[in-house]
Amino acid sequence: MAAASRKSLGQLIQQGWNEIPEIFASTGLGLVGIGLGVLGAYNYVKNDGDNRRYKGTYVVMRPDDPRVKLIRKE
């Protein structure tokens, strides 16, 4: 009986969507959310998002530190 129930991937997805659409929809939305979160974190790091004007603690940097030229002088 197990050999008779072999299905293609498309048929399994269609059957899953017909039987448990909540799981398929929430999985899709979850994957989109994870993708947007990764993209947001990447853009935050790429655009130097941690370079806040006012920090909670003092930070002492040497003049030859490469991060010195990134300090905002607003």
Backbone hydrogen bonds, N-H to C=O, Kabsch-Sander energy under -0.5 kcal/mol:
donor,donor_aa,acceptor,acceptor_aa,energy
5,S,1,M,-0.6
5,S,2,A,-0.6
6,R,3,A,-0.9
12,L,8,S,-2.1
13,I,9,L,-2.4
14,Q,10,G,-2.3
15,Q,11,Q,-2.5
16,G,12,L,-2.6
17,W,13,I,-2.6
18,N,14,Q,-1.9
19,E,15,Q,-2.1
20,I,16,G,-3.1
24,F,20,I,-1.6
25,A,21,P,-2.7
26,S,22,E,-2.4
27,T,23,I,-2.1
28,G,24,F,-2.1
29,L,25,A,-2.5
30,G,26,S,-2.3
31,L,27,T,-2.3
32,V,28,G,-2.0
33,G,29,L,-2.3
34,I,30,G,-2.4
35,G,31,L,-2.3
36,L,32,V,-2.5
37,G,33,G,-2.2
38,V,34,I,-2.5
39,L,35,G,-2.3
40,G,36,L,-2.4
41,A,37,G,-2.4
42,Y,38,V,-2.3
43,N,39,L,-2.3
44,Y,40,G,-2.1
45,V,41,A,-2.2
46,K,42,Y,-2.7
47,N,43,N,-2.3
48,D,45,V,-1.3
49,G,44,Y,-3.0
51,N,48,D,-1.5
52,R,50,D,-1.8
55,K,53,R,-0.6
61,M,59,V,-0.5
65,D,62,R,-1.6
68,V,65,D,-1.7
70,L,67,R,-1.0
71,I,68,V,-1.4
